[in-house]
Amino acid sequence: MECKVMYMYKEELEKAVNKLIKEMEQSMLEEIHGAVCNDSLNDFDCIEKILEIFEKNGIRCSSRHDF
């Protein structure tokens, strides 16, 4: 019985995590779209904004973003 409960909990946890990831992806895509569509940003500032979005969400840009 305990094993079945743990399996059910794991299944629900996986669903919750997947939902959270999809929401995060959607939010990031909306922010990136906003940066790309922002005509007040030059190309450099647009890329800088996209890199900031990545970093804000825990996606490291390595040494490529050292300026």
N, C-alpha and C positions, 0 to 999 in steps of 0.2 A: 504493500500500500504506500509506504513512504517513497519508494522509487517512482511510482506513478505520479505522486504529488510533485516530486522534484522535476519530473519530465514536463508536467504541465506548467510549472513555474518557469522552467527554462524556455519553453515554447512562448509563453507570454512575454518574457523578458526579451527574447529575440524579436518579437513583433514590435515591442516598444522601442527598442534600439533602432530597428530598421525605419520606423516611422520618424524618429528623431533625426536620423541621418538624412532622410528624404527632405524633411523640413529645413535642415541646415543647408543642403544642396540648393534647394529652391531659393532660400534667402540669399545665399551667395550669388547665385545666377542673377537674381534681381538687382543686387548691388553692382555686380560687374556690368550688367546691361545699362544701369544708370550712369556708370562712369564712362562707358563707351559712347553713350548718347549725349553726354554733356559737352556741348560745343564750346564751352568756355575753357575747357582743358586742352592744352596743347598735347602732342603725342607723348612727350616725356611725363607730364603730369598725369595723363590717363594711365600709363603703365604703372606709375608710382601708386596711384589710387588702387589699381587692381592688386598690386603686390601687398598693399596695406590690408586689403580685404582678406587675402590669403593668410597673412600673418595673424590677423585678428581671430581667425578661425583655426589657428594652430597648424597651418600649413607653412612650413619653413621654406624660405627661398634661397637658402644656402648662401654662398659668397657672391652669387649673382646680384644680390641686393645689398651692396655695401657702399652705396653712394649717398 
